[in-house]
């Protein structure tokens, strides 16, 4: 007779002892995975940035790629856990991780050239896929896979492993916040990539060790391929549940990109500003998926309406806010709306049997939201109307979470119809000519909406109606007070042209973002007379006149075309060439109904399309007497045009004793200190000036104050500015250091400008 020994108590004791180690192993692996996942995003995006002119569109397009691959990773995890047993899952994912090693260390593949015309969006997505597609895909699958694997174990928290998701987001948040502070300032791009490769190998060891550990601690009472409790098997999901997950995830994703674009368009496209909205986005996930939500949903609902109204007003109307105040308001509103969406998402999460499916639909929502802003909105709108639509969508989501009146969905369809009509009217493509001005149509819609809101008495939709009414009112004010005759949008920003009557005649103005760059009087005397920054007496004219006093004929490279005012500084016998990255700007400058500077003053001047850092490399060495950099859009600065490597490139294309002219006017950043510190750190001398037109100058009322810096040898600068004492050596801010392609301290430049130090 054989005696059987019951080993269940022994196993239970062993599992109890190893439980802390199991949690530690999984938490560590998920932290490392999240660190790598969110470290590589700003790292590789910054590698690509100089190839595309420092455009804010680089990060938004990169985020669409990352979200799409994340969706693929979640789908892969879902299929893997549904079709294969635990051991096979470990083997397959181990092979995927191993195959990813082929891509390491991550770098821009050889042979990739930026398209000259058209949008580079799909080219950029293909570049990301070729450089890091498989490693990012493998990392994307880790979060849902490891939570599912943990649910296979006998651990007491196996039935609700969502706490690991919060731990993963902590790692993601730390990675994002540490990158611009601890990584970017101290490690070159090459060293960053090498460190990331080492981290990936460490993760492989931790991940597979955790999986084997979990396999040892698995629940022996249930099948490996789909371990579920009886209560979980009763979980029933509807199409409405899945659509709700998608909606809750899409709004924060779309809002994150809209907020990022808003900030980077007006300051600089840089990792420091990229990571702020993404960090807040992750923080709201951590708060929402904690064991108890950190920020109650009831509080968020109270804050949503006043913040929504404030954000709509400040994003479109000019209240004279400085950059810091604007950013604080924007990020606060973003936090509240995103936290609300993620709270609702967490409150409606399913049991572990649906875990991978939940993450798939959540990721699908992220892709839909991101693609809507980065890919769809630029096609549909010539202005950033998606910003307002996302805010309205947040209010609508809050309405769906409230008690639903009997006619709720009928009133919802009416509200959506009004919103759709309003969007079409506000869109710049809509016009009825002089038959019915846009402002009258919008005010009519506004009155109808308010009457309908009062009569329908659907309280849960009231916040949505108020938010919509605010947007319509602001659009009406804009239609009445702003007379734009042209608006277009490209990968590189929003360009608009205004027309207004003055005592000197019709005046056209070129806006990029929210900053005016060029002016032109549409009169016989004004069509060839450069205004704004480009007055003959201004910084550009002074620099050119000083150089002409030394040389009878000059060769000039001008980076940044704008409306073409600088072309009217060209004199007979001089050789000029413009370098412009945005096809919309080129077409605008050559459109005689908008601006005539180029057509009137230099119709045959060459305009080279593409980023100047790339196209200048194709120019012969020692070609130019002066290179003029005037490529800052809105309040922003393409950082890669003012780095050590950029200045070295400019010098290589200059003749002996040639000069580099930087137009450094900027409301947000101390660009003057950046240029001077970077140039002088590389053995060059500088002279700087500030120009403000006095009443004796012709058309002084159309002049814009400007700052400029000339860079060259000390001897050459002293020679050309001996008689012009307005150009002098200036004291620069100690908050700003030398900028390189691997280091650009935008925060220091902002603090220097705002503090005046």
C-alpha positions, 0 to 999 in steps of 0.5 A: 500500500502506497502512502500519498503525502499532501504537499499543498501546505508545503507549496502554500508555505513556499509560495508565501515565502517567495511572494515578495520576491515575485512582486519585486521581480515583476515590478523591477522588470516593468520599471526597467521596461517602462524606463526604456520605452519612454527613454527612447522616445525623446532620444530618437526624436531629438536625433531626427529633429535637425533633419526636419528643421526643428519642427514641432510636427516631429514630436507629434508624428513620432507620438503617432508612430509610438502609439501605433506600435504600442497598439500592435504590441498590445494586440500581440500580447492579447493574441499570444495569451489567448492562443498559447499556454504560458510556457509557449508565451515565454518562448515566443516573446523571448525570441522577439526580444532576442531578434530586437538586438539586431537593431541595437544600438539605435541610430538613424539608418544610412541613406535616409534623405528628407523629401524636399516637397510635400509633407514628411509625415509618412517618411518620418514614420517609415524612418522610425519603423526602420530604426527602432520598430521591433525593439519598441514593439517588444517593449510595448507588449511587456506591460500587458504580458507581464500583468497577464503572467502575474495573474497566472500565479498563486499570489494573493493579488493575482486576480487584480494585477493592475497595480503593476500598471501603476508601477510601470507608469512610475518608471515611465514618468521617472524616465521622462522627467530625468531625460532633459535634466539628467541625461540630455545635458550630460550624454551625447546621442551616441552614448545615450544609444549605447546606454539604452542598448545595455539597458535592453539586454539587462531587461531581457535577463530580468524579464525572462527570469521573472517569467520563469519565476512566475511559471514556478509559482503558477496556479496548478488548479487552472489551465495555463492558457487561460486561468480565470476564476468563476466570477471572471467567467461571468464577465460580459462586455458589450460593444458600448463598453469597448467604445467607451474605453476607446473614447476615454483613451482617445481624448487624453491622447489627442489633447496631449499632442495638441498641448505639446504642439501649442507649447513647442510652436511658441517656445521651442521644439525640444525634449524639455517641452515634449516630456511635460505633457507626456509626463502629466499624461502618465501621472494621471494614469498612476493616479487613476489606477492606484488602489484608490484614485488620488484625485476624486472624479467629483472634484474634477467635474467641478473644475472642468467647466471653468478651466475649459472656458479659460483655456478656450479664451486664452488659446485664441484671444490675446490677453497679453499673457507671458509664456509661463502663464500660458503654459501653466493654464494650459497644463492645468487644464490638460491635467484636469481633463486627462485625469477625468478621462483616465479616472472614468477609464479606471472605474470601468476596467474589466477583470483580469480575464479581459485584461489584454483586451482592455489594454488593446482597446485603450491603446486603440483609443490612443492611436485614434486620438493621436492620429486625429491631431497629428494626421487628420486635423492638419488636413481638415483645418488650416487652424488648430480648431482641434484644440477646442474640439478636444476640450468640448469632447472632454465636457461631453465625456463628463456628461455621459458619466452622469445620470442619464435623462430619458431623452439624453441620447436624443439631445446628444445627437442634436448637440453633436449636429450643432457641433458639426455645423459649427465646426464647418462654419468656423473652418477656414474653407467655409465661405458664403462670400458677402452673402452672409458674413461668417460672424453673423452665422456663428452668432445665430448658431450661438443664440440658437444653442443657448435657447435650445440648452435652456428649453431642453433642460438636459442638465448633464449636457449643460457644461458641454453647451456652455463650452461650445457657446464659449468657442462659438463666441470667441470664433465670432469675435475673431471673425469680426476683428481679424481679416485674414485673406489667407490661412494654410497649415503645413508640417512646419506650422500655420501661416496666415496673411491679414489685410487691413486699411491704413492711412498709407493704403492696404497693409498685408501682414504675414503671421506664423503661429501667433507672431507677425513676421512681415508687413507690406504696403500694397501701394506703388510706393510700398511694394518694394519697401521692406517693413517690420524687422526689415526696414533699410535702417534696421538690423538687416540693413545695417549689417549689409551696408557695413559689409558693402562698405568693405566689398564692392560685390557680396554673396549672401545666403539667407536662411528663412524666406518669410514673405520675402521682404529681405529680397528687396535688400538685394542690389544689382550685381550681388548674388543671393540665395534663399533657403526655406524649409516650408513649401507653404511659405515659399508659395505664399511669398511668390503669390502676388495677391499676398506679397510681391516682394520677391516678384518685384525685387528679385523674381529670379532669386534661387530658393532652395527647399529643405532644412538649411543644415542639410542643404547648405552642405551641398553648397561649395566651401568658401562661397558666401560673404555673409550667411543670414539666419532668420528662420525662427517661427512664431516665438519658437527657435529651431535649436539646431540652427544655433548650435556649435555644429551649425556654426561650424557648418556656416563657417565652412561655407563662408569666405575668409573674414566672412560673417554670420548674422543671427536675427535673435528677436524672441519674446520667450527665449534669450537667443542673443545669449545663446548665439554669443555664448556658443560662438565665443566658446568656439573662438569667434567674436560677436557684436550685438545690437538692438534697433527700434525705429524713431519717428524720423524714419519712413514708415516707422509706424510699421517697424518692429523692434529687433535684436541681432548678432554678428559673428566673425573674427575680431579683426573683421568685426572691428573693421566693419563696425568701427563707425557704427557704435550701435553694434557692440560687445554685450554682457550675456546671461550666465544662465545660458551656456554653449549649445551643441547638437547634443545639448540645448538648454532651452529652460536656461534661455527661457529663464534668462529672458524672463528674468532679464539676467 
